[in-house]
Amino acid sequence: MIIVAGHITVEPTQRASYLEGCVIIVEQAREADGCLDIAISADLVDPGRINIYERWSSQQTLDTFRRTGPGSDQGEAMLSVSVEEYDIAEVRPLSGKGKT
């Protein structure tokens, strides 16, 4: 499993429009083979921060989506980016009996 997590920052006045532009990305990713979860959302305390979280079944499915998914012309709005990929070998549920 691959987890993509981190955040970007934009001007606080541009955050709402930036997130509106991400709706299509989230919709398409959630329909893509191998996407287990994705969220691009406003931070609760920092008005310029946007949190990124994705779970993919494999590096291959993530790479395929990146090649065929929507293009991103929002790069100019980004003031900073801190997003990383993590290779996950094991998953343990925190509650319940393993439903994810």
N, C-alpha and C positions, 0 to 999 in steps of 0.2 A: 504494500500500500504506500502511496505517496501522499504526503500532506504538504500543501502550500499554505504558508501562514506569514502574516506580517501586517504592515500598514503603509499607507501613503499619506502624504499631506498635500493639501491644496489650500488656496485662499478660502477662508471661511465663507465668503460671499459666493464662491463658486461650487461649494460642496453639493448643494441640492441638484444643480444642473449636471455635475459630474456623475452623481449617483443615478440620475435619470438615464444618462447614457450607458450605464452599466446594466440596465434591466435586460436588454437583449442578450448580453453576454451570459448573465445568470440563467435566463430562459434556455438558451441554446446549450449551455453546459449541462444543465439538469436533464436534458434530453439525450445527451451524448453517451455512447457506450463507455462504461468504465467510470463515469462520474458518480461518486457515492454521496457527495454533498458539496455545496458551494454557497458562500454568503459573502457579499460585498456590502458593508453597512457603515452607517455613521457612528462614530465613537460617541459614547454618552457624556463625556466630559470635555473633550478637546474639539472645538468647533471646526478645525481644519483637518482633522484626522479621519481617514476611512480605513476600516479594518477589513482584511482579506483573509478568508479561510476556505480551503478547498480540500476534499479528500477524493483520491482517484485510486482505482483498483491496481493500476500499474503505471510505470513510466511510459510505456508504449501508448496506453489510452490517453494519457495527458498530452504526450507529444502529438498524437493524431488530432486531438481537439485543437491544439495550438496551430496546427497547419491548416485545419479546415474551419475553425471557428471564426467569429467576426474579427475584423481588423480593429485596431485601437488607434484612433486619432485623438485620444485624450491626453497623450503624453505631454503636450505643452502645458497643461494645467497642473501637472505634478511638480511640487516644490521639492519633495524628497520621497525616496522609495526605500523601504526596508522590508523586503519580502524574500523568503527563502523556501527551498524545498527540503523535505525530510523523508528519508527512506525508513519506513516503519516495518520492523520484523515481527512484532507481537502486539496484540491488542488485548487489554483486559477491561471488561466492563466495570464501571464504578458502582453501579447499582443494578438491581434486577438480576435476571438470569441470562444475560447475554444478548438481549435484543438490542440491535443498533439501527 
